[in-house]
Amino acid sequence: MKKLFKVLRKAVRDRAAERAEIEPLPASVRVDGKTCLVTGANSGLGKAVAIDLAKRGGHVLMACRSGHPEAGEEVRAASGSDRVEMLRVDLSDMNSVHQLCDELSDRETTIDIAVLNAGVVPRRARRTPQGFELMFAVHFLANRVLVDRC
């Protein structure tokens, strides 16, 4: 119990400590003509990154699980860009990841910028269709395949 209290006290101190703020990237920095893949782009940080890349002139490929088509419309509206596409992929299923890579290859799409943002934290350990631990598959294996193949 004493060790737990010590760890919690350090966490609170670290959280409250002053840190230098990172300057935002100037709007003049552009990615015109670049193809940008963003995983987990349907919400949170991934969505914010997708909006910013689209505002900077990138062709944004939002790689998300199905059921989020409105996220692409929201990114288009927020960025003022029509160069935003939704791509369906389940990063916990390596077959789905390979299908996405095959689709991009068939389209002769080259990824210039990859923001591998997607993540999962299940309450209990779960297995993917291929038998991998879920977090390992999403956080590492899928990203490795995307980097190697796309």
DSSP file with accessible surface (Angstrom, degrees, kcal/mol):
  #  RESIDUE AA STRUCTURE BP1 BP2  ACC     N-H-->O    O-->H-N    N-H-->O    O-->H-N    TCO  KAPPA ALPHA  PHI   PSI    X-CA   Y-CA   Z-CA
    1    1 A M     >        0   0  186      0, 0.0     4,-2.2     0, 0.0     5,-0.2   0.000 360.0 360.0 360.0 -37.9    0.0    0.0    0.0
    2    2 A K  H  >  +     0   0  183      1,-0.2     4,-2.1     2,-0.2     5,-0.1   0.897 360.0  50.1 -62.0 -40.9    2.9    2.3    0.8
    3    3 A K  H  > S+     0   0  165      2,-0.2     4,-2.4     1,-0.2    -1,-0.2   0.907 108.7  52.4 -65.5 -40.9    4.4    1.8   -2.7
    4    4 A L  H  > S+     0   0   94      1,-0.2     4,-2.6     2,-0.2    -2,-0.2   0.928 109.3  49.2 -60.9 -44.7    1.0    2.5   -4.3
    5    5 A F  H  X S+     0   0  129     -4,-2.2     4,-2.6     1,-0.2    -1,-0.2   0.917 110.4  51.3 -61.3 -41.4    0.7    5.8   -2.4
    6    6 A K  H  X S+     0   0  135     -4,-2.1     4,-2.2     1,-0.2    -2,-0.2   0.917 111.2  47.2 -62.6 -43.8    4.3    6.7   -3.4
    7    7 A V  H  X S+     0   0   86     -4,-2.4     4,-2.4     2,-0.2    -2,-0.2   0.920 112.9  48.5 -64.6 -44.9    3.5    6.1   -7.1
    8    8 A L  H  X S+     0   0   98     -4,-2.6     4,-2.3     2,-0.2    -2,-0.2   0.907 109.9  52.2 -63.3 -40.7    0.2    8.0   -7.0
    9    9 A R  H  X S+     0   0  105     -4,-2.6     4,-2.4     1,-0.2    -2,-0.2   0.927 110.5  48.1 -62.1 -42.4    2.0   11.0   -5.3
   10   10 A K  H  X S+     0   0  120     -4,-2.2     4,-2.9     1,-0.2     5,-0.2   0.917 109.9  52.8 -64.7 -40.9    4.6   11.0   -8.0
   11   11 A A  H  X S+     0   0   52     -4,-2.4     4,-2.2     2,-0.2    -1,-0.2   0.916 110.1  47.7 -61.7 -42.4    1.9   10.9  -10.7
   12   12 A V  H  X S+     0   0  101     -4,-2.3     4,-1.9     2,-0.2    -1,-0.2   0.927 113.1  48.5 -66.0 -42.8    0.1   13.9   -9.2
   13   13 A R  H  X S+     0   0  152     -4,-2.4     4,-1.3     1,-0.2    -2,-0.2   0.930 111.8  48.8 -62.0 -46.1    3.4   15.8   -9.0
   14   14 A D  H  < S+     0   0   66     -4,-2.9     3,-0.3     1,-0.2    -1,-0.2   0.900 110.8  51.1 -61.2 -40.0    4.3   15.0  -12.5
   15   15 A R  H  < S+     0   0  213     -4,-2.2    -1,-0.2    -5,-0.2    -2,-0.2   0.872 113.7  44.2 -65.9 -36.2    0.9   16.0  -13.8
   16   16 A A  H  < S+     0   0   81     -4,-1.9    -1,-0.2    -5,-0.2    -2,-0.2   0.639  88.4 111.6 -84.8 -15.1    1.1   19.4  -12.0
   17   17 A A  S  < S-     0   0   52     -4,-1.3     2,-0.2    -3,-0.3    -3,-0.0  -0.286  75.2-110.9 -63.6 141.5    4.7   20.2  -13.0
   18   18 A E        -     0   0  197      1,-0.0     2,-0.4     0, 0.0    -1,-0.1  -0.548  38.0-172.5 -73.0 136.9    5.1   23.1  -15.4
   19   19 A R        -     0   0  177     -2,-0.2     2,-0.1     0, 0.0    -1,-0.0  -0.971  30.7-101.6-130.5 148.4    6.3   22.1  -18.8
   20   20 A A        -     0   0   99     -2,-0.4     2,-0.3     1,-0.1     0, 0.0  -0.429  41.7-121.2 -66.0 136.2    7.4   24.2  -21.7
   21   21 A E        -     0   0  166     -2,-0.1     2,-0.4     1,-0.1    -1,-0.1  -0.609  20.0-123.7 -82.0 138.6    4.6   24.4  -24.3
   22   22 A I        -     0   0  154     -2,-0.3    -1,-0.1     1,-0.1     0, 0.0  -0.693  28.4-118.6 -81.7 130.2    5.4   23.2  -27.8
   23   23 A E        -     0   0  157     -2,-0.4    -1,-0.1     1,-0.1     2,-0.0  -0.457  31.2-111.7 -67.4 136.6    4.8   25.9  -30.4
   24   24 A P        -     0   0  100      0, 0.0    -1,-0.1     0, 0.0     3,-0.1  -0.338  37.6 -96.1 -66.4 152.5    2.1   25.0  -32.9
   25   25 A L        -     0   0  101      1,-0.1     0, 0.0     2,-0.1     0, 0.0  -0.502  48.4-107.1 -67.0 129.9    3.3   24.3  -36.5
   26   26 A P    >   -     0   0   73      0, 0.0     3,-2.0     0, 0.0    -1,-0.1  -0.284  19.6-122.1 -60.9 146.7    2.8   27.5  -38.5
   27   27 A A  T 3  S+     0   0   85      1,-0.3    -2,-0.1    -3,-0.1     0, 0.0   0.718 108.1  72.8 -61.4 -20.2    0.0   27.5  -41.0
   28   28 A S  T 3  S+     0   0   97      2,-0.1     2,-0.6     0, 0.0    -1,-0.3   0.677  72.3  96.6 -71.0 -15.9    2.5   28.3  -43.7
   29   29 A V    <   -     0   0   58     -3,-2.0     2,-0.3     2,-0.0    -4,-0.0  -0.664  63.6-172.9 -77.6 117.8    3.8   24.7  -43.5
   30   30 A R        -     0   0  119     -2,-0.6    27,-0.2    27,-0.1    26,-0.1  -0.766  34.7-165.7-115.0 157.4    2.0   22.9  -46.3
   31   31 A V    >   +     0   0   23     25,-2.6     3,-2.3    -2,-0.3    28,-0.3  -0.101  31.1 167.7-128.1  32.7    1.7   19.3  -47.4
   32   32 A D  T 3   +     0   0   96     24,-0.3    26,-0.2     1,-0.3    25,-0.1  -0.181  68.7  11.5 -51.2 133.1    0.2   20.0  -50.8
   33   33 A G  T 3  S+     0   0   66     24,-1.1     2,-0.3     1,-0.3    -1,-0.3   0.419  98.5 125.1  79.6  -2.1    0.2   17.0  -53.1
   34   34 A K    <   -     0   0   96     -3,-2.3    25,-3.0    23,-0.2     2,-0.6  -0.699  57.9-134.9 -92.6 143.4    1.1   14.6  -50.3
   35   35 A T  E     -a   59   0A  20     -2,-0.3    77,-2.3    75,-0.3    78,-2.1  -0.877  23.7-164.3 -97.5 123.9   -1.1   11.5  -49.5
   36   36 A C  E     -ab  60 113A   0     23,-3.0    25,-3.4    -2,-0.6     2,-0.5  -0.941   8.0-160.2-118.1 117.4   -1.6   11.2  -45.8
   37   37 A L  E     -ab  61 114A   2     76,-2.8    78,-3.2    -2,-0.5     2,-0.5  -0.842  11.1-176.4 -95.8 126.4   -2.9    8.1  -44.1
   38   38 A V  E >   -ab  62 115A   0     23,-2.8    25,-2.4    -2,-0.5     3,-0.6  -0.976   9.4-157.1-125.6 116.9   -4.4    8.6  -40.6
   39   39 A T  E 3  S+ab  63 116A   0     76,-2.3    78,-0.5    -2,-0.5    25,-0.2  -0.631  80.4  21.6 -88.5 151.9   -5.6    5.6  -38.6
   40   40 A G  T >  S+     0   0   13     23,-1.6     3,-0.7    -2,-0.2     6,-0.4   0.864  80.8 146.0  62.8  36.0   -8.2    6.0  -35.9
   41   41 A A  T <   +     0   0    0     -3,-0.6    23,-0.1    22,-0.5    -1,-0.1   0.395  42.6  86.3 -90.0   6.0   -9.2    9.3  -37.6
   42   42 A N  T 3  S+     0   0   32     21,-0.2     2,-0.3     1,-0.1    -1,-0.2   0.647 100.8   3.8 -83.7 -10.6  -12.9    9.1  -36.8
   43   43 A S  S X> S+     0   0   70     -3,-0.7     4,-1.3    28,-0.0     3,-0.7  -0.973 105.1   4.3-159.7 169.3  -12.5   10.8  -33.4
   44   44 A G  H 3> S-     0   0   57     -2,-0.3     4,-2.1     1,-0.2     3,-0.2  -0.075 118.3  -7.0  57.7-139.9  -10.2   12.5  -31.0
   45   45 A L  H 3> S+     0   0  123      1,-0.2     4,-2.6     2,-0.2    -1,-0.2   0.883 133.7  56.0 -61.1 -41.0   -6.6   13.2  -31.9
   46   46 A G  H <> S+     0   0    0     -3,-0.7     4,-2.4    -6,-0.4    -5,-0.2   0.905 108.5  47.5 -60.4 -41.1   -6.7   11.3  -35.1
   47   47 A K  H  X S+     0   0   44     -4,-1.3     4,-2.5    -7,-0.3    -1,-0.2   0.917 111.3  50.8 -66.5 -42.9   -9.7   13.4  -36.3
   48   48 A A  H  X S+     0   0   53     -4,-2.1     4,-2.4     1,-0.2    -2,-0.2   0.909 111.4  48.2 -61.7 -40.9   -7.9   16.6  -35.3
   49   49 A V  H  X S+     0   0   37     -4,-2.6     4,-2.9     2,-0.2     5,-0.2   0.919 109.9  52.4 -65.4 -42.4   -4.8   15.5  -37.3
   50   50 A A  H  X S+     0   0    0     -4,-2.4     4,-2.3    -5,-0.2    -2,-0.2   0.924 110.4  48.1 -60.4 -43.0   -6.9   14.6  -40.3
   51   51 A I  H  X S+     0   0   33     -4,-2.5     4,-2.6     2,-0.2    -1,-0.2   0.945 112.9  47.9 -61.6 -46.8   -8.5   18.0  -40.3
   52   52 A D  H  X S+     0   0   65     -4,-2.4     4,-1.6     1,-0.2    -2,-0.2   0.925 111.9  48.3 -64.1 -43.5   -5.1   19.8  -39.9
   53   53 A L  H  <>S+     0   0   19     -4,-2.9     5,-2.6     1,-0.2   -22,-0.2   0.900 112.2  49.7 -64.3 -38.5   -3.5   17.8  -42.7
   54   54 A A  H ><5S+     0   0    4     -4,-2.3     3,-1.6    -5,-0.2    -2,-0.2   0.910 108.8  52.5 -66.8 -39.2   -6.5   18.4  -45.0
   55   55 A K  H 3<5S+     0   0  114     -4,-2.6    -1,-0.2     1,-0.3    -2,-0.2   0.827 106.0  55.4 -62.9 -31.4   -6.3   22.2  -44.2
   56   56 A R  T 3<5S-     0   0   21     -4,-1.6   -25,-2.6    -5,-0.2   -24,-0.3   0.330 128.5 -96.5 -86.4   6.7   -2.6   22.1  -45.2
   57   57 A G  T < 5S+     0   0   20     -3,-1.6   -24,-1.1     1,-0.3    -3,-0.2   0.524  74.3 144.8  97.4   6.4   -3.5   20.6  -48.6
   58   58 A G      < -     0   0    0     -5,-2.6     2,-0.9   -26,-0.2    -1,-0.3  -0.411  55.8-122.0 -77.8 153.2   -3.0   16.9  -48.0
   59   59 A H  E     -a   35   0A  23    -25,-3.0   -23,-3.0   -28,-0.3     2,-0.5  -0.873  40.4-151.8 -88.8 106.0   -5.0   14.2  -49.6
   60   60 A V  E     -ac  36  84A   0     23,-2.6    25,-2.8    -2,-0.9     2,-0.7  -0.737  17.1-165.6 -95.3 124.8   -6.2   12.6  -46.4
   61   61 A L  E     -ac  37  85A   0    -25,-3.4   -23,-2.8    -2,-0.5     2,-0.9  -0.934  10.8-156.8-105.9 108.3   -7.1    8.9  -46.2
   62   62 A M  E     -ac  38  86A   0     23,-3.5    25,-3.1    -2,-0.7     2,-0.8  -0.796   6.3-161.7 -89.5 106.5   -9.0    8.3  -43.0
   63   63 A A  E     +ac  39  87A   1    -25,-2.4   -23,-1.6    -2,-0.9   -22,-0.5  -0.816  30.6 142.2 -95.5 108.5   -8.5    4.6  -42.2
   64   64 A C  E     - c   0  88A   6     23,-2.6    25,-2.2    -2,-0.8     3,-0.1  -0.920  53.9 -90.2-139.8 165.2  -11.2    3.5  -39.7
   65   65 A R        -     0   0  145     -2,-0.3     3,-0.4    23,-0.2    25,-0.1  -0.296  61.7 -84.6 -68.4 163.2  -13.5    0.7  -38.8
   66   66 A S  S    S+     0   0   68      1,-0.2    -1,-0.1     2,-0.1    21,-0.0  -0.151 104.8  57.9 -65.5 166.0  -16.9    0.7  -40.5
   67   67 A G  S    S+     0   0   56     -3,-0.1    -1,-0.2    21,-0.0     3,-0.1   0.558  81.9  90.5  92.4   8.4  -19.8    2.7  -39.1
   68   68 A H    >>  +     0   0   50     -3,-0.4     3,-1.2     1,-0.1     4,-0.7  -0.102  34.1 130.1-127.2  38.1  -18.1    6.1  -39.2
   69   69 A P  H >> S+     0   0   84      0, 0.0     4,-1.2     0, 0.0     3,-0.6   0.850  71.2  63.6 -64.4 -28.1  -18.9    7.7  -42.6
   70   70 A E  H 3> S+     0   0   98      1,-0.2     4,-2.5     2,-0.2     5,-0.2   0.799  90.8  67.0 -65.7 -24.6  -20.1   10.9  -40.9
   71   71 A A  H <> S+     0   0    2     -3,-1.2     4,-2.3     1,-0.2    -1,-0.2   0.907  98.8  51.2 -61.8 -40.0  -16.5   11.4  -39.6
   72   72 A G  H <X S+     0   0    0     -4,-0.7     4,-2.5    -3,-0.6    -1,-0.2   0.918 110.1  48.9 -63.9 -41.1  -15.3   11.9  -43.2
   73   73 A E  H  X S+     0   0  118     -4,-1.2     4,-2.6     1,-0.2    -2,-0.2   0.897 110.4  51.5 -64.3 -39.9  -18.0   14.5  -43.8
   74   74 A E  H  X S+     0   0   88     -4,-2.5     4,-2.7     2,-0.2    -2,-0.2   0.902 110.5  48.2 -65.0 -39.8  -17.1   16.3  -40.6
   75   75 A V  H  X S+     0   0    0     -4,-2.3     4,-2.2     2,-0.2     6,-0.4   0.918 111.6  50.3 -67.4 -42.4  -13.4   16.4  -41.6
   76   76 A R  H  X>S+     0   0   64     -4,-2.5     4,-1.9     1,-0.2     5,-0.8   0.940 114.5  44.3 -58.6 -47.3  -14.3   17.7  -45.0
   77   77 A A  H  <5S+     0   0   85     -4,-2.6    -2,-0.2     1,-0.2    -1,-0.2   0.922 115.5  46.4 -65.2 -45.1  -16.5   20.5  -43.5
   78   78 A A  H  <5S+     0   0   52     -4,-2.7    -1,-0.2     1,-0.2    -2,-0.2   0.822 121.2  37.6 -68.9 -30.8  -14.0   21.5  -40.8
   79   79 A S  H  <5S-     0   0   17     -4,-2.2    -1,-0.2    -5,-0.2    -2,-0.2   0.667  97.3-132.1 -94.5 -20.0  -11.1   21.6  -43.2
   80   80 A G  T  <5 +     0   0   72     -4,-1.9     2,-0.4     1,-0.3    -3,-0.2   0.691  67.1 124.4  73.3  19.2  -12.8   23.0  -46.3
   81   81 A S      < -     0   0   19     -5,-0.8    -1,-0.3    -6,-0.4    -2,-0.2  -0.898  51.8-164.9-115.8 141.8  -11.2   20.3  -48.3
   82   82 A D  S    S+     0   0  136     -2,-0.4     2,-0.8     1,-0.2    -1,-0.1   0.312  74.2  93.7-100.6   7.9  -12.8   17.7  -50.6
   83   83 A R        +     0   0  120    -25,-0.2   -23,-2.6   -29,-0.1     2,-0.4  -0.330  60.1 111.9 -94.8  50.4   -9.5   15.7  -50.7
   84   84 A V  E     -c   60   0A   3     -2,-0.8     2,-0.4   -25,-0.2   -23,-0.2  -0.995  43.1-176.4-127.2 127.9  -10.7   13.5  -47.8
   85   85 A E  E     -c   61   0A  57    -25,-2.8   -23,-3.5    -2,-0.4     2,-0.5  -0.970  19.9-138.9-125.8 143.3  -11.5    9.8  -48.2
   86   86 A M  E     -c   62   0A  56     -2,-0.4     2,-0.4   -25,-0.2   -23,-0.2  -0.862  20.3-170.8 -97.0 130.2  -12.8    7.2  -45.7
   87   87 A L  E     -c   63   0A   8    -25,-3.1   -23,-2.6    -2,-0.5     2,-0.5  -0.987  18.8-131.8-121.5 131.3  -11.2    3.8  -46.0
   88   88 A R  E     +c   64   0A 149     -2,-0.4     2,-0.3   -25,-0.2   -23,-0.2  -0.700  40.2 149.3 -85.5 129.0  -12.6    0.8  -44.1
   89   89 A V        -     0   0    2    -25,-2.2     2,-0.7    -2,-0.5     8,-0.1  -0.962  37.3-150.5-155.9 140.3  -10.1   -1.3  -42.1
   90   90 A D    >   -     0   0   48     -2,-0.3     3,-2.0     3,-0.3     7,-0.4  -0.942  12.2-163.4-109.6 104.4  -10.2   -3.3  -38.9
   91   91 A L  T 3  S+     0   0   13     -2,-0.7    51,-0.2     1,-0.3    -1,-0.1   0.618  86.1  63.5 -68.7 -10.3   -6.7   -3.1  -37.6
   92   92 A S  T 3  S+     0   0   20      1,-0.1     2,-0.6    49,-0.1    38,-0.4   0.551  95.8  66.6 -87.1  -6.9   -7.3   -6.1  -35.3
   93   93 A D    X>  -     0   0   38     -3,-2.0     4,-1.9     1,-0.1     3,-0.6  -0.933  67.9-161.0-118.0 108.0   -7.8   -8.3  -38.3
   94   94 A M  H 3> S+     0   0   15     -2,-0.6     4,-2.7     1,-0.3     5,-0.2   0.828  92.3  60.2 -61.7 -28.3   -4.6   -8.8  -40.4
   95   95 A N  H 3> S+     0   0   98      1,-0.2     4,-2.2     2,-0.2    -1,-0.3   0.922 106.0  47.8 -62.6 -41.3   -6.7   -9.9  -43.4
   96   96 A S  H <> S+     0   0    7     -3,-0.6     4,-2.2    -6,-0.3    -2,-0.2   0.902 110.9  51.0 -65.0 -40.3   -8.4   -6.5  -43.3
   97   97 A V  H  X S+     0   0    0     -4,-1.9     4,-2.3    -7,-0.4    -2,-0.2   0.938 111.3  47.4 -63.9 -44.7   -5.1   -4.7  -43.1
   98   98 A H  H  X S+     0   0   69     -4,-2.7     4,-2.8     1,-0.2    -1,-0.2   0.889 109.2  54.6 -64.9 -36.7   -3.7   -6.6  -46.0
   99   99 A Q  H  X S+     0   0  128     -4,-2.2     4,-2.7     2,-0.2    -1,-0.2   0.907 107.7  50.1 -62.4 -41.6   -6.9   -5.9  -48.0
  100  100 A L  H  X S+     0   0    2     -4,-2.2     4,-2.6     2,-0.2     5,-0.2   0.939 111.6  47.6 -61.4 -46.0   -6.4   -2.2  -47.4
  101  101 A C  H  X S+     0   0    1     -4,-2.3     4,-2.5     1,-0.2    -2,-0.2   0.910 111.9  50.3 -62.4 -40.6   -2.8   -2.4  -48.6
  102  102 A D  H  X S+     0   0   69     -4,-2.8     4,-3.0     2,-0.2    -1,-0.2   0.916 110.1  50.7 -62.1 -43.6   -3.9   -4.4  -51.6
  103  103 A E  H  X S+     0   0   78     -4,-2.7     4,-1.9     2,-0.2    -2,-0.2   0.933 112.1  46.2 -60.1 -46.3   -6.6   -1.7  -52.4
  104  104 A L  H  <>S+     0   0    1     -4,-2.6     5,-3.1     1,-0.2    -1,-0.2   0.900 113.4  49.6 -65.0 -38.1   -4.0    1.1  -52.1
  105  105 A S  H ><5S+     0   0   75     -4,-2.5     3,-1.6     3,-0.2    -2,-0.2   0.927 108.8  51.9 -65.7 -43.9   -1.6   -0.9  -54.3
  106  106 A D  H 3<5S+     0   0  133     -4,-3.0    -1,-0.2     1,-0.3    -2,-0.2   0.850 111.7  47.2 -60.8 -34.6   -4.3   -1.5  -56.9
  107  107 A R  T 3<5S-     0   0   89     -4,-1.9    -1,-0.3    -5,-0.2    -2,-0.2   0.448 112.5-124.1 -82.7  -3.6   -5.0    2.2  -57.0
  108  108 A E  T < 5 +     0   0  173     -3,-1.6     2,-0.5     1,-0.2    -3,-0.2   0.868  52.3 164.9  58.1  41.0   -1.2    2.9  -57.2
  109  109 A T      < -     0   0   29     -5,-3.1     2,-0.5    -6,-0.1    -1,-0.2  -0.767  23.6-159.8 -91.4 127.4   -1.5    5.1  -54.1
  110  110 A T        -     0   0   99     -2,-0.5     2,-0.6    -3,-0.1   -75,-0.3  -0.926  14.2-135.5-106.9 129.3    1.8    5.9  -52.4
  111  111 A I        +     0   0   27     -2,-0.5   -75,-0.2     1,-0.2     3,-0.1  -0.743  25.4 174.3 -85.5 122.3    1.6    7.0  -48.8
  112  112 A D  S    S+     0   0   81    -77,-2.3     2,-0.4    -2,-0.6   -76,-0.2   0.784  72.4  26.6 -93.4 -36.2    3.8   10.1  -48.1
  113  113 A I  E     -b   36   0A  52    -78,-2.1   -76,-2.8     2,-0.0     2,-0.5  -0.997  67.1-169.9-132.1 127.6    2.7   10.7  -44.5
  114  114 A A  E     -b   37   0A  55     -2,-0.4     2,-0.6   -78,-0.2   -76,-0.2  -0.979   7.3-173.1-121.6 124.3    1.4    8.1  -42.1
  115  115 A V  E     -b   38   0A  41    -78,-3.2   -76,-2.3    -2,-0.5     2,-1.5  -0.928   9.3-165.5-113.6 100.3   -0.1    9.0  -38.7
  116  116 A L  E     +b   39   0A  54     -2,-0.6   -78,-0.1   -78,-0.2   -76,-0.1  -0.637  33.3 143.2 -92.5  81.5   -0.6    5.6  -37.0
  117  117 A N        +     0   0   55     -2,-1.5    -1,-0.2   -78,-0.5   -77,-0.2   0.664  23.3 114.2 -97.9 -22.9   -2.9    6.8  -34.3
  118  118 A A        +     0   0   22     -3,-0.2     2,-0.3   -55,-0.1   -78,-0.1  -0.155  37.3 161.3 -60.5 147.2   -5.4    4.0  -33.8
  119  119 A G        -     0   0   50    -79,-0.0     2,-0.3     2,-0.0    16,-0.1  -0.989  23.5-157.8-161.0 158.3   -5.4    2.2  -30.5
  120  120 A V        -     0   0   35     -2,-0.3    19,-0.1    15,-0.1    18,-0.0  -0.986   5.8-172.4-138.4 148.1   -7.5   -0.1  -28.3
  121  121 A V        -     0   0  124     -2,-0.3     2,-0.0    13,-0.0    -2,-0.0  -0.710  18.4-167.8-139.4  85.5   -7.4   -0.8  -24.6
  122  122 A P        -     0   0   27      0, 0.0     4,-0.1     0, 0.0    -2,-0.0  -0.358  28.8-124.0 -73.0 156.5   -9.9   -3.6  -23.8
  123  123 A R  S    S+     0   0  247      1,-0.1     2,-0.3     2,-0.1     3,-0.0   0.838  96.4  26.5 -66.2 -35.6  -10.8   -4.5  -20.2
  124  124 A R  S    S-     0   0  204      1,-0.0    -1,-0.1     0, 0.0    -3,-0.0  -0.932 100.0 -88.0-126.5 155.6   -9.7   -8.1  -20.7
  125  125 A A        -     0   0   86     -2,-0.3     2,-0.3     9,-0.1    -2,-0.1  -0.331  50.4-175.3 -60.2 136.2   -7.2   -9.7  -23.0
  126  126 A R        -     0   0  146     -4,-0.1     8,-2.9    -3,-0.0     2,-0.3  -0.959  18.6-128.3-134.0 157.2   -8.8  -10.7  -26.3
  127  127 A R  B     -D  133   0B 179     -2,-0.3     6,-0.2     6,-0.2     5,-0.0  -0.775  17.2-131.0-105.8 147.5   -7.6  -12.5  -29.3
  128  128 A T    >   -     0   0    9      4,-2.6     3,-2.3    -2,-0.3   -35,-0.1  -0.390  40.4 -93.3 -83.0 171.2   -7.8  -11.4  -32.9
  129  129 A P  T 3  S+     0   0   97      0, 0.0   -36,-0.1     0, 0.0    -1,-0.1   0.808 130.7  51.0 -56.9 -26.6   -9.2  -13.6  -35.7
  130  130 A Q  T 3  S-     0   0   63    -38,-0.4   -37,-0.1     2,-0.1    -3,-0.0   0.410 123.5-105.2 -90.7  -0.6   -5.6  -14.7  -36.3
  131  131 A G  S <  S+     0   0   39     -3,-2.3     2,-0.1     1,-0.3     3,-0.0   0.488  74.8 134.3  94.0   3.9   -5.0  -15.5  -32.6
  132  132 A F        -     0   0   82    -40,-0.2    -4,-2.6     1,-0.1    -1,-0.3  -0.495  68.7 -94.4 -81.3 156.2   -2.8  -12.5  -31.7
  133  133 A E  B  >  -D  127   0B  58     -6,-0.2     4,-2.4    -2,-0.1    -6,-0.2  -0.519  39.8-124.5 -66.5 136.3   -3.5  -10.5  -28.5
  134  134 A L  H  > S+     0   0    7     -8,-2.9     4,-2.6     1,-0.2     5,-0.3   0.892 105.0  46.1 -56.7 -50.9   -5.7   -7.6  -29.5
  135  135 A M  H  > S+     0   0   66      1,-0.2     4,-2.9     2,-0.2     5,-0.4   0.912 113.4  50.7 -63.0 -40.4   -3.6   -4.7  -28.3
  136  136 A F  H  >>S+     0   0   97      1,-0.2     5,-2.0     2,-0.2     4,-1.9   0.926 112.0  47.9 -61.6 -42.6   -0.4   -6.2  -29.8
  137  137 A A  I  <>S+     0   0    0     -4,-2.4     5,-3.2     3,-0.2     6,-0.3   0.936 119.2  37.2 -65.3 -47.1   -2.1   -6.7  -33.2
  138  138 A V  I  <5S+     0   0    6     -4,-2.6     5,-0.4    -5,-0.2    -2,-0.2   0.930 123.1  40.1 -73.6 -45.2   -3.6   -3.1  -33.3
  139  139 A H  I  <5S+     0   0   75     -4,-2.9    -3,-0.2    -5,-0.3    -2,-0.2   0.748 136.2   5.7 -80.4 -24.4   -0.7   -1.2  -31.8
  140  140 A F  I  X5S+     0   0  104     -4,-1.9     4,-2.6    -5,-0.4    -3,-0.2   0.701 123.9  47.3-123.4 -61.1    2.2   -3.0  -33.4
  141  141 A L  I  ><S+     0   0   33     -5,-2.0     4,-2.5     1,-0.2     5,-0.2   0.919 113.9  46.8 -58.8 -48.8    1.4   -5.7  -36.0
  142  142 A A  H  ><S+     0   0    0     -5,-3.2     4,-2.6   -51,-0.2    -1,-0.2   0.922 114.0  48.7 -60.7 -42.8   -1.1   -3.6  -38.1
  143  143 A N  H  > S+     0   0   26     -5,-0.4     4,-2.6    -6,-0.3     5,-0.2   0.899 109.9  52.1 -63.8 -39.5    1.2   -0.6  -38.0
  144  144 A R  H  X S+     0   0  134     -4,-2.6     4,-2.6     2,-0.2     5,-0.2   0.931 110.9  47.3 -62.6 -44.0    4.2   -2.8  -39.1
  145  145 A V  H  X S+     0   0   24     -4,-2.5     4,-2.9     2,-0.2     5,-0.4   0.936 112.0  50.4 -62.9 -44.7    2.2   -4.2  -42.0
  146  146 A L  H  X S+     0   0    5     -4,-2.6     4,-2.1     1,-0.2    -2,-0.2   0.922 113.4  45.2 -60.6 -43.3    1.0   -0.7  -43.1
  147  147 A V  H  < S+     0   0   91     -4,-2.6    -1,-0.2     1,-0.2    -2,-0.2   0.923 118.1  43.1 -67.0 -43.1    4.6    0.7  -43.0
  148  148 A D  H  < S+     0   0  100     -4,-2.6    -2,-0.2    -5,-0.2    -1,-0.2   0.865 126.5  28.7 -72.2 -36.0    6.0   -2.3  -44.9
  149  149 A R  H  <        0   0   96     -4,-2.9    -3,-0.2    -5,-0.2    -2,-0.2   0.676 360.0 360.0-103.1 -23.1    3.3   -2.7  -47.5
  150  150 A C     <        0   0   44     -4,-2.1   -40,-0.1    -5,-0.4   -49,-0.1  -0.575 360.0 360.0-102.3 360.0    1.8    0.8  -48.1
